[in-house]
Amino acid sequence: MTEDTSHLFEFSVSPEQAGLRLDQLLADRTEGLSRTRIKALIKDGKATLGGRTIEEPNYRVNADEEIALVIPAPEPPEPLGEDIPLDILFEDQHLIVINKPAGLVVHPGAGNWSGTLVNALISHCGDTLSGIGGVKRPGIVHRLDKDTSGVMVVAKSDSAHKGLADQFADHGSSGNLERAYQALVWGAPQPSKGVIETTLGRSDRNRLKRAVVKDNRPDARHAVTHYHVKKIYSGGPDTPKVSLVECRLETGRTHQIRVHMTYIGHPLLGDTLYGQGFKTREAGLGEAARSALSGLSRQALHAFLLKLTHPETGEELEFSTPFPPDLAELHDAIARG
């Protein structure tokens, strides 16, 4: 059953509005709808007068008449295949594992109805993705943020989709699933190894952000991240420390690593959404590192490891990829001091 997201617009005709055409009046009273669109809605039976459907756009309204207009929710276009190159790590008739580049949105949504991973997969896989996981998310069982690079698995059959979905829902607590990320963060987390466990929800100050919230909020979601500092870099007493941190997810919430590392005081380099307050620290980096960070234009986060059980064969699979060139350049520049 699909959610009805149509909007009902109701009002009474004022004495000053008496005598106006119905389509003119509705065009004046509603925002974002052209008169042509209003006419089409009226002819489609979406307008009522005192509870009675009226299909004449040129009807002259009378004072105190009750007008209602149902404005249907816009229907997103069905994704089409697009010839977008994919870095394929593994593929059989059930699964495809790819190394997603930064900048590639996973599935279509507001503002990104094309040019997504789903569009690329539809082109590459053809009809094998049809009907798996819904029109806008065929075969998708997990996702990476647009500006996070790294390993992703996608199902190519219904049975594989179910098996993968079960593994990701279980978070690896009773199976082989394991997801690990590498991040470059400001400072040196203490202790150097630990677990961050909070509830996350939408930020009250910025709808684009997630935040640590009280667990009694309706949108609160349990989130657990295991982190381990692998290396601490410092170019001298005036150079801020930067750490290479490995994060392993026990849950998969939106922006989880970015929020959790910020929560403990160590946001990711390049993260303009969560680490804006640390921008002044860039001045203390070496010239090469400053240049690399200036050209990064995304958070320094890479999903380098994915372990899972093949849902059809039972084989234990493991995939890993190194930092892509932009993060490798930044890491190497920081390491040189």
C-alpha positions as CSV (number, residue, x, y, z in Angstrom):
1,M,0.0,0.0,0.0
2,T,1.5,3.3,-1.0
3,E,1.4,6.4,1.2
4,D,-1.1,9.1,0.0
5,T,0.9,12.3,0.1
6,S,-1.7,14.4,-1.8
7,H,-2.6,17.8,-0.3
8,L,-6.2,19.1,0.2
9,F,-6.6,22.9,-0.2
10,E,-9.9,24.4,1.1
11,F,-11.3,27.9,1.5
12,S,-14.5,29.9,1.4
13,V,-15.1,32.5,-1.4
14,S,-15.1,36.0,0.0
15,P,-17.5,38.7,-1.3
16,E,-14.6,40.4,-3.0
17,Q,-13.8,37.2,-5.0
18,A,-17.4,36.6,-6.2
19,G,-17.7,36.5,-9.9
20,L,-14.1,35.3,-10.6
21,R,-13.5,32.2,-12.7
22,L,-12.8,29.1,-10.7
23,D,-9.4,28.5,-12.3
24,Q,-8.4,32.1,-11.9
25,L,-9.4,32.1,-8.2
26,L,-7.5,28.8,-7.5
27,A,-4.4,30.1,-9.3
28,D,-4.5,33.2,-7.2
29,R,-5.0,31.3,-3.9
30,T,-2.4,28.5,-4.4
31,E,1.3,28.8,-4.6
32,G,3.5,27.0,-7.2
33,L,0.7,25.9,-9.5
34,S,0.2,27.5,-12.9
35,R,-3.3,28.3,-14.3
36,T,-2.7,25.6,-16.9
37,R,-2.1,23.1,-14.1
38,I,-5.1,24.3,-12.2
39,K,-7.3,23.8,-15.3
40,A,-6.0,20.3,-15.7
41,L,-6.8,19.4,-12.1
42,I,-10.3,20.8,-12.3
43,K,-11.0,18.9,-15.5
44,D,-9.6,15.8,-13.8
45,G,-12.2,16.1,-11.1
46,K,-9.9,17.3,-8.3
47,A,-12.0,20.3,-7.4
48,T,-15.3,20.4,-5.5
49,L,-17.9,23.1,-4.8
50,G,-19.8,22.5,-1.6
51,G,-18.7,18.9,-1.7
52,R,-19.9,18.4,-5.3
53,T,-17.3,17.7,-8.0
54,I,-17.0,20.5,-10.5
55,E,-15.1,20.1,-13.8
56,E,-15.7,23.6,-15.4
57,P,-12.6,25.8,-15.1
58,N,-14.7,28.8,-16.3
59,Y,-17.3,28.5,-13.6
60,R,-18.0,31.9,-11.9
61,V,-17.9,31.5,-8.2
62,N,-20.3,33.0,-5.6
63,A,-19.6,34.5,-2.2
64,D,-19.5,32.0,0.7
65,E,-19.2,29.0,-1.6
66,E,-16.9,26.3,-0.2
67,I,-14.1,25.4,-2.6
68,A,-11.7,22.4,-2.2
69,L,-8.9,21.3,-4.5
70,V,-7.0,18.0,-4.2
71,I,-3.3,18.6,-5.3
72,P,-1.8,15.2,-6.0
73,A,1.8,14.5,-4.9
74,P,4.2,14.7,-7.7
75,E,5.1,11.3,-9.0
76,P,8.9,10.7,-9.3
77,P,10.1,9.4,-12.6
78,E,10.9,5.7,-12.9
79,P,14.7,5.4,-13.0
80,L,16.2,4.7,-16.5
81,G,19.4,3.0,-17.3
82,E,22.4,5.3,-17.9
83,D,25.8,4.3,-19.2
84,I,27.8,5.3,-16.1
85,P,31.1,3.4,-15.6
86,L,31.3,1.0,-12.7
87,D,34.4,-0.2,-10.8
88,I,33.2,-3.9,-10.4
89,L,35.0,-6.0,-7.8
90,F,32.8,-9.1,-8.1
91,E,29.8,-10.2,-10.1
92,D,27.7,-13.3,-10.6
93,Q,24.1,-14.0,-11.3
94,H,23.1,-13.1,-7.7
95,L,25.4,-10.3,-6.6
96,I,27.4,-7.4,-7.9
97,V,30.1,-5.7,-5.7
98,I,31.3,-2.3,-6.7
99,N,33.9,0.3,-5.5
100,K,31.7,3.4,-5.4
101,P,33.4,6.7,-6.2
102,A,32.8,9.8,-4.1
103,G,30.2,12.1,-5.7
104,L,27.9,9.2,-6.9
105,V,24.5,9.2,-5.3
106,V,23.3,5.7,-4.6
107,H,19.6,5.9,-5.5
108,P,17.3,8.5,-7.1
109,G,15.7,11.1,-4.8
110,A,14.8,14.8,-4.7
111,G,17.3,16.7,-6.8
112,N,18.9,13.5,-8.0
113,W,16.5,11.7,-10.4
114,S,19.3,10.7,-12.7
115,G,23.1,10.0,-12.7
116,T,22.8,7.7,-9.7
117,L,24.3,4.2,-9.0
118,V,20.8,2.8,-9.6
119,N,20.7,4.3,-13.1
120,A,24.2,2.7,-13.7
121,L,23.1,-0.7,-12.4
122,I,19.9,-0.7,-14.5
123,S,22.0,-0.1,-17.5
124,H,24.7,-2.7,-16.6
125,C,22.4,-5.4,-15.3
126,G,19.4,-5.0,-17.5
127,D,16.1,-6.7,-16.4
128,T,17.8,-8.7,-13.7
129,L,17.2,-5.9,-11.2
130,S,13.5,-5.6,-12.1
131,G,11.2,-5.6,-9.0
132,I,14.0,-6.2,-6.4
133,G,13.7,-3.8,-3.5
134,G,11.3,-1.3,-5.2
135,V,11.4,0.9,-8.2
136,K,13.8,3.5,-6.9
137,R,16.0,1.2,-4.9
138,P,16.4,-2.0,-7.0
139,G,18.8,-4.4,-5.3
140,I,20.0,-1.9,-2.7
141,V,20.4,-3.3,0.8
142,H,22.7,-0.7,2.2
143,R,24.1,2.6,1.0
144,L,27.0,5.0,1.3
145,D,26.7,8.8,1.5
146,K,27.1,10.6,-1.8
147,D,30.6,11.8,-0.8
148,T,31.7,8.6,0.8
149,S,33.7,6.2,-1.4
150,G,34.1,2.5,-1.0
151,V,32.8,-1.0,-1.3
152,M,29.1,-1.7,-1.8
153,V,27.2,-4.9,-2.6
154,V,23.9,-5.0,-4.6
155,A,21.5,-7.9,-5.1
156,K,20.6,-9.1,-8.6
157,S,17.9,-11.6,-7.6
158,D,15.0,-11.6,-5.2
159,S,16.5,-14.5,-3.1
160,A,19.9,-12.8,-2.8
161,H,18.2,-9.5,-1.9
162,K,16.4,-11.2,1.0
163,G,19.5,-13.0,2.2
164,L,21.6,-9.8,2.1
165,A,18.9,-7.8,3.8
166,D,18.8,-10.3,6.6
167,Q,22.6,-10.0,7.1
168,F,22.5,-6.2,7.2
169,A,19.5,-6.2,9.5
170,D,21.5,-8.5,11.8
171,H,24.5,-6.2,11.7
172,G,26.8,-9.2,11.8
173,S,25.9,-10.1,15.4
174,S,25.3,-13.8,14.4
175,G,26.9,-13.9,11.0
176,N,30.0,-13.0,9.0
177,L,28.9,-9.5,7.9
178,E,31.6,-6.9,8.7
179,R,31.8,-3.3,7.5
180,A,34.9,-1.1,8.1
181,Y,35.8,2.4,7.1
182,Q,39.0,4.5,7.2
183,A,38.7,8.1,8.2
184,L,41.1,11.0,8.7
185,V,40.0,13.0,11.7
186,W,41.2,16.1,13.5
187,G,43.1,15.4,16.7
188,A,43.9,12.2,18.5
189,P,40.9,10.4,20.1
190,Q,41.4,9.2,23.6
191,P,41.3,6.4,24.4
192,S,42.8,5.2,21.2
193,K,40.3,2.4,20.9
194,G,36.7,2.4,22.0
195,V,32.9,2.1,21.3
196,I,30.6,5.1,20.7
197,E,27.0,4.2,21.5
198,T,24.2,6.8,21.3
199,T,20.8,7.4,19.8
200,L,20.7,9.5,16.6
201,G,18.0,11.6,15.1
202,R,17.4,14.7,12.9
203,S,19.1,17.8,14.2
204,D,16.7,20.5,15.5
205,R,18.9,23.2,14.1
206,N,19.6,22.0,10.6
207,R,17.3,19.5,8.8
208,L,20.3,18.3,6.7
209,K,22.2,17.1,9.8
210,R,21.9,14.2,12.2
211,A,22.6,14.6,15.9
212,V,22.9,12.7,19.1
213,V,19.4,13.0,20.6
214,K,17.5,11.7,23.7
215,D,16.4,8.1,23.3
216,N,12.7,8.9,23.9
217,R,12.4,10.9,20.7
218,P,10.2,9.3,18.1
219,D,13.0,9.5,15.5
220,A,15.7,8.3,17.8
221,R,17.7,5.3,16.5
222,H,20.3,3.3,18.3
223,A,23.8,3.7,16.8
224,V,27.0,1.9,17.7
225,T,30.4,2.6,16.2
226,H,33.7,0.8,17.1
227,Y,36.8,3.0,16.4
228,H,40.5,2.3,16.6
229,V,43.2,4.9,16.0
230,K,45.7,3.3,13.6
231,K,48.1,6.3,13.2
232,I,48.6,9.8,14.6
233,Y,50.3,12.4,12.5
234,S,51.9,15.6,13.7
235,G,54.2,17.9,11.8
236,G,55.6,19.7,14.8
237,P,54.4,21.8,17.9
238,D,52.4,24.2,15.7
239,T,50.8,21.5,13.5
240,P,47.5,20.1,14.7
241,K,47.4,16.3,15.0
242,V,45.5,14.3,12.5
243,S,44.6,10.7,13.1
244,L,43.9,7.8,10.7
245,V,41.0,6.0,12.4
246,E,39.4,2.7,11.5
247,C,35.6,2.6,12.2
248,R,33.5,-0.6,12.2
249,L,29.8,-0.3,12.2
250,E,27.5,-2.3,14.4
251,T,24.5,-0.3,13.1
252,G,24.1,1.7,9.8
253,R,22.5,5.0,10.5
254,T,22.6,8.0,8.3
255,H,25.9,9.9,8.7
256,Q,26.7,7.7,11.7
257,I,30.5,7.8,11.6
258,R,30.5,11.5,10.8
259,V,28.2,12.3,13.7
260,H,29.9,10.0,16.2
261,M,33.4,11.2,15.5
262,T,32.2,14.8,15.9
263,Y,30.4,13.9,19.1
264,I,33.7,12.8,20.7
265,G,35.4,15.9,19.5
266,H,37.2,14.6,16.4
267,P,35.3,15.4,13.2
268,L,36.4,14.2,9.8
269,L,38.7,16.3,7.6
270,G,36.8,17.9,4.8
271,D,33.4,17.5,6.5
272,T,31.8,20.9,6.0
273,L,28.5,19.8,7.5
274,Y,29.8,18.5,10.8
275,G,33.4,19.9,11.1
276,Q,33.0,23.5,10.2
277,G,34.2,24.6,13.6
278,F,37.6,23.0,13.0
279,K,38.3,24.8,9.7
280,T,40.8,27.1,11.4
281,R,43.0,24.1,12.1
282,E,43.8,23.8,8.4
283,A,46.2,26.7,8.7
284,G,48.5,24.5,10.8
285,L,48.9,21.8,8.1
286,G,51.9,21.7,5.8
287,E,51.5,23.4,2.4
288,A,51.0,20.1,0.5
289,A,48.4,18.9,3.0
290,R,46.5,22.3,2.9
291,S,46.5,22.1,-0.9
292,A,45.2,18.5,-0.9
293,L,42.5,19.3,1.7
294,S,41.5,22.4,-0.2
295,G,40.9,20.3,-3.3
296,L,39.1,17.5,-1.5
297,S,35.5,18.9,-1.5
298,R,34.2,16.0,0.6
299,Q,34.6,14.2,3.9
300,A,37.7,12.0,4.4
301,L,35.8,8.8,4.7
302,H,36.3,5.5,2.7
303,A,34.4,2.2,3.2
304,F,37.5,0.1,2.7
305,L,36.3,-3.4,3.8
306,L,33.2,-5.5,3.4
307,K,32.8,-9.1,4.5
308,L,29.7,-11.1,4.0
309,T,28.3,-14.5,3.4
310,H,27.1,-15.2,-0.2
311,P,23.3,-15.6,0.3
312,E,23.1,-18.4,-2.3
313,T,26.4,-20.4,-2.1
314,G,27.2,-19.8,1.6
315,E,30.8,-18.8,0.6
316,E,32.5,-16.3,2.8
317,L,33.4,-13.2,0.7
318,E,35.8,-10.4,1.6
319,F,36.4,-7.2,-0.4
320,S,38.8,-4.4,0.3
321,T,40.0,-1.3,-1.5
322,P,42.7,1.3,-0.7
323,F,42.1,5.0,-0.4
324,P,41.1,6.5,-3.7
325,P,43.5,9.1,-5.2
326,D,42.0,12.2,-3.5
327,L,42.3,10.7,0.0
328,A,45.6,9.0,-0.7
329,E,47.0,12.3,-1.7
330,L,45.8,14.0,1.5
331,H,46.9,11.1,3.7
332,D,50.4,11.0,2.1
333,A,50.8,14.8,2.4
334,I,49.8,14.8,6.1
335,A,52.1,11.8,6.7
336,R,55.0,13.8,5.2
337,G,54.3,16.7,7.6
